[in-house]
Amino acid sequence: MHEQDLIRKVQNGDSLAMNRLISNYYPSVFAFFYKNIGNYHQSKDLTQEVFIKTAANIAKYRPQTPFKNWLFTIASNHLKNYYRTLSRHPKYAELTDEYAAEDHALSNVATKSDLKAALAHLPPEQKEAVLLRYYYDFPIRDISEITGAKETTVKARIRYGLEKLKTELEGYDA
């Protein structure tokens, strides 16, 4: 079934179509969170919350924007809210890391590697831009729309992020 047909069915209240839409995008959205925050359980929670928001707001979706872009805009905004919550409530960060030791054993989405470790050292905005560009293959224009940042800002975030990754990865070679 064509994606736009599926979305129309969801907009008309078809729960089976919503389940199919979630199945199609759940791995990508989960990986987006996991690669950004590195916590399996928290990533699952954030992914669930994004799909709840998606279901609640699907009537607002317009086909002029690719659905994937619209969905990742919701995910990006949710990630920003998560980081804001962490900055306001440092104790919350400790709670979300409760199962961090299990994350590596439980997740088949990302493996522990030098790249993962290097990504963890990037500021959130740079990490998000690099992941959207190179993991999800979004063009700069789409990343700009998803994150709400100007294209020049997105390009700078990617450039600085890649420079920091290169520096970090050179340290692993030693």
Buried (B, 14 or more C-beta within 10 A) or exposed (E): EEBEEBBBBBBEEBEEBBEBBBEBBBEBBBBBBBBBBBBBBBBBBBBBBBBEBBBEEBEEBEEEEEBBBBBBBBBBBBBBEBBEEBEEEEEBBEEBBEEEEEBEEEBEBBEEEEBBBBBEEBEBBBBBBBBBBEBBEBEBEBBBBBBEBEEEBBBBBBEBBBEBBEEBEEEEEE
